[in-house]
Amino acid sequence: MYQTYDKWPEIAENQLNSNIKLIGDCNPEHIVFAGMGGSGAIGDLFSSILSKTNIHVDVVKGYLLPKTTDQKSLVVCTSISGNTIETLSVLDQAKKIGCKIISFSDGGIMEKISNEKNIDYRKIPSFHSPRASFTSFLYSMLRVLNPVLPISNSDIVESIIQMKSLQKLIWSKNISKTNSALKLARWLPKIPIIYYPGGFESAAIRFKNSLQENSKMHVISEDVIEACHNGIVAMEKSTDIKPILIQGKEDHIKTQERWNILKEFFNNEDIQYKEIFSCSGSILTKLINLIYFFDYVSIYKAVLSDIDPSPVIAIDFIKSKL
């Protein structure tokens, strides 16, 4: 697994510069990103990137399309394995509605159905596992969907350049005290709680999911503003749960105010916490580099806990019953 992550920037660059066919003529005002697990995390990221545009975005992690989906919608179905039953269900519904569809997988049933039903399809190479294939699929989709997404090429290139800089600091060839991902992995409590600001939900959810899948541990994630109206009360009681504060360099001034108040509360209550700051740049650059950092943290935590991060026995059990 770590060998795949060591190559994430190169994988991203290769897929961005590939000769994969771009999407055809389409000008959607509504896009639905459907996918589960690692594929669903890609939808979360696209939702964050497009949150300040005029495009209405839905992310479906389940069996059903939203009621607002119609023939003018673009439905993007992603299943890295190609066999995710929830996403295949969405694909079937979208075909019946008659909306514009494009599907992505590394083969499987999705490729077969897409070819049989004349659905626009792109086969993307996977690496090691669905969650480790994140950059392969993300940057392939950024290229394919470029004609219909208001995301500049300069922002995409910037995100890879920043990833290359981060790579040298946190990859497996730097197992030292200067590796900040390893340092955070050593600090992680039995149950961390991840606080995140608006716009960074996709990075927080991905961190939670990666710790759950790779490190086999329980994790909580909460929007920092909402948590101040409910979740923070639980911290009044003595607990082994410790906060991780994901902060952006350009967080809204009221969000910055909330961070300062929270840190004052934690300090007064003698609650240990860690602050993680995003890099500078576009929202894409910030998110993919946070995800890159946090995924390494989850792998290092697994190794430190003498756990193989690759197997997901519980997920395999559930899939075998479906």
NORRA-V517122 format. One line per field, one symbol per residue. ss: DSSP state (@ for helix, = for strand, . for the rest). psi: psi as a letter, one per 40 degrees, with the letter a starting at -180 (. if undefined). burial: b if it has 9 or more other ideal C-beta (glycine too) atoms within 8 Angstrom, else e. A space follows every 10 residues. Layout:
ss=???
psi=???
burial=???
This chain:
ss=.@@@@@.@@@ @@@@@@.... .........= ====..@@@@ @@@@@@@@@. .....===== .......... ...======. ....@@@@@@ @@@@@@@..= =====..@@@ @@@@@@...= ===....... @@@@@@@@@@ @@@@.@@@.. ..@@@@@@@@ @@@@@@@@@@ .........@ @@@@@@@... .=====.... @@@@@@@@@@ @@@@....== ===@@@@... @@@@@@.... .======... ..@@@@@@@@ @@@@@@@@.. ..=====... ..@@@@@@@@ @@@@@@@@@@ @@@@...... ..@@@@@@@@ @.
psi=ddddddeddd ddddddeifi hiiahhgieh hhhhiibddd ddddddddde deiehhhihh gaehiideha eeihhhhhhd deehdddddd dddddddeih ihihifaadd ddddddefhh ihhhhihdid deeddddddd ddddeddehf hidddddddd ddddddddde ieeggieehd dddddddhad hihhhiihde dddddddddd ddddefiiii hihddddeec ddddedihie hiihhhiidf iidddddddd ddddddddef hiiihhiiii aidddddddd dddddddddd ddddefhhed igddddddde e.
burial=beebbbbbbe bbbebbeeeb eebeebebeb bbbbbbbbbb bbbbbbbbbb eeeebebbbb beeebeeebe eebbbbbbbb bbbbebbbbb bbbbbebebb bbbbbbebeb bebbbeeebb bbebebbebb bbbbbbbbbb bbbbbbebbe beeebbbbbb ebbbebbebb beebeeeebb bbbbbeebee bbbbbbbeeb bbbbbbbbbb bbbbbebebb bbbbbbbbee bbeebeeeee bbbbbbbbbe beeebbebbe bbbebbeeee bebbebebbe bbebbbbbbb bbbbbbbbbb bbbebeeebe eeeeebeeee ee
